[in-house]
């Protein structure tokens, strides 16, 4: 039951299908959903993009939970995805599974087409054919691409991606809009800004820097450490996902085709930024890691990498206005939480 557009948490519990449930964000979200009493059907293909043992360790925290069901299948397998929807009949879906990584997409473009576009289309078909009430999916700050107007706003044009990863996420938003328009499927896209925290991905800067500094190895710092990122702590991301999940996307009745709002539509389709709204220069981020570790980094300063953007900064006004929410965790606190987890997990 919904009251003023939000789910009444006192009454009904959800059955939620979460894709990427053994991933960084997906595992944290799954835990949160189970903690509040929802049932979760998790999908993950356990690929080897990074160490599968970390995925197994994340999954081990809840795989035996009475309200959790795990399916080891690939989003690009249309028959397996159709069977998952048919057999489990979720009413809410959160699509977090994707081939991640801007830099990896430069050398492996077809993996992004298969996972992020074909796989997402299979999820949309499952939603359309099985009466799903709301689809929430991960987009990315990468869609802002060549934009240089800071902070990034959902009212900005995002037609100039500079990596295939970004293009695949923009494609997700477009296909989702089409399904919302044609079939009335409520869809909400969330543009995540540089997520970090415990149980994170080994290919991300915080993980790589921490590992190298502890080992006494040098770290590669691109753009000489001068670019800025809106680093957003995992718990803040999960809170944003939960709040949007509980309020299915609706049509903007004031939407005007003569002056189209890029973040809303006449269809039940919405886009939101979820970012810390406080960008930090990379060198300052590294300083915070050094402080948390109690050890200095040996930095190798290098030029900007192909496919990277100079700065990211999320305008979260819509998130504040519509959900009374914005991320609150400082980078210093978030990095300390990660370092504490890393030392405990790897016994270093």
TAFENGI-V587542 format. One record per residue. N is the residue number from 1. RES is the residue in one small letter. SS is DSSP state (h for helix, s for strand, l for the rest). OMEGA is omega in whole degrees, 0 to 359 (NA if undefined). Layout:
# TAFENGI-V587542
n->[N N]
res->[RES RES]
ss->[SS SS]
omega->[OMEGA OMEGA]
This chain:
# TAFENGI-V587542
n->[1 2 3 4 5 6 7 8 9 10 11 12 13 14 15 16 17 18 19 20 21 22 23 24 25 26 27 28 29 30 31 32 33 34 35 36 37 38 39 40 41 42 43 44 45 46 47 48 49 50 51 52 53 54 55 56 57 58 59 60 61 62 63 64 65 66 67 68 69 70 71 72 73 74 75 76 77 78 79 80 81 82 83 84 85 86 87 88 89 90 91 92 93 94 95 96 97 98 99 100 101 102 103 104 105 106 107 108 109 110 111 112 113 114 115 116 117 118 119 120 121 122 123 124 125 126 127 128 129 130 131 132 133 134 135 136 137 138 139 140 141 142 143 144 145 146 147 148 149 150 151 152 153 154 155 156 157 158 159 160 161 162 163 164 165 166 167 168 169 170 171 172 173 174 175 176 177 178 179 180 181 182 183 184 185 186 187 188 189 190 191 192 193 194 195 196 197 198 199 200 201 202 203 204 205 206 207 208 209 210 211 212 213 214 215 216 217 218 219 220 221 222 223 224 225 226 227 228 229 230 231 232 233 234 235 236 237 238 239 240 241 242 243 244 245 246 247 248 249 250 251 252 253 254 255 256 257 258 259 260 261 262 263 264 265 266 267 268 269 270 271 272 273 274 275 276 277 278 279 280 281 282 283 284 285 286 287 288 289 290 291 292 293 294 295 296 297 298 299 300 301 302 303 304 305 306 307 308 309 310 311 312 313 314 315 316 317 318 319 320 321 322 323 324 325 326 327 328 329 330 331 332 333 334 335 336 337 338 339 340 341 342 343 344 345 346 347 348]
res->[x x x x x x x x x x x x x x x x x x x x x x x x x x x x x x x x x x x x x x x x x x x x x x x x x x x x x x x x x x x x x x x x x x x x x x x x x x x x x x x x x x x x x x x x x x x x x x x x x x x x x x x x x x x x x x x x x x x x x x x x x x x x x x x x x x x x x x x x x x x x x x x x x x x x x x x x x x x x x x x x x x x x x x x x x x x x x x x x x x x x x x x x x x x x x x x x x x x x x x x x x x x x x x x x x x x x x x x x x x x x x x x x x x x x x x x x x x x x x x x x x x x x x x x x x x x x x x x x x x x x x x x x x x x x x x x x x x x x x x x x x x x x x x x x x x x x x x x x x x x x x x x x x x x x x x x x x x x x x x x x x x x x x x x x x x x x x x x x x x x x x x x x x x x x]
ss->[l s s l l s s l l l l l l l s s s s s l l l l h h h h h h h h h h h h l l l s s s s s l l l l l l l l h h h h h h h h h l l l l l l l s s s s l l l l l l h h h h h h h h h h h l l l s s s s l l l l l l h h h h h h l h h h h h h h h h h h h h h h h h h h h h l l l l s s s s s s s h h h h l l l l l l l s l l l l l l l l l l l h h h h h h h h h h h h h h h h h h h h l l l s s s s s s l l s s l l l l l l l l h h h h h h h h h h h l l s s s s h h h h l l s s l l s s h h h h h h h h h h h h l l l l l l l l l l l h h h l l l l l l l l l s s s s s s l l l l l s s h h h h h h h h h h h h l l l l s s s s l l l l l l l l l s l l s l l h h h h h h h l l l l l l l h h h h h h h h h h h h h h h h l l]
omega->[181 177 183 178 181 178 176 186 181 191 188 174 183 160 187 170 180 175 186 188 174 179 183 183 183 180 178 179 180 177 182 179 179 180 181 172 178 172 184 168 183 177 174 180 176 183 187 176 167 189 180 179 177 177 179 180 176 184 183 182 184 186 180 178 184 183 180 174 182 177 178 182 182 179 182 177 187 181 180 179 177 179 179 178 183 185 187 174 176 177 178 183 174 183 178 180 178 168 186 171 178 185 179 182 181 182 185 188 186 177 180 176 184 186 191 181 178 179 179 177 177 177 179 178 177 178 182 188 187 169 178 184 182 173 172 183 180 165 185 172 180 182 181 168 185 176 176 178 184 1 177 181 178 176 181 171 179 183 182 178 181 171 179 175 179 180 180 179 174 178 176 181 181 180 178 178 180 178 176 181 186 190 179 180 177 180 178 177 183 178 181 178 172 183 179 176 179 181 183 182 180 179 181 188 184 180 182 181 181 179 183 182 180 181 182 179 177 176 177 183 185 186 178 178 187 178 186 180 177 183 186 186 187 181 178 176 182 178 178 178 181 183 178 177 184 179 183 180 177 177 173 185 179 181 186 180 176 178 190 176 184 185 179 184 168 175 178 187 181 175 176 166 167 180 185 178 179 183 183 176 185 179 176 176 179 177 179 176 179 180 181 181 186 184 181 179 171 189 172 186 186 177 178 178 175 178 179 172 185 184 168 181 186 164 183 182 181 178 179 184 187 184 180 186 167 177 186 187 178 178 181 180 181 179 178 177 180 182 178 178 184 181 181 184 183 177 180 NA]
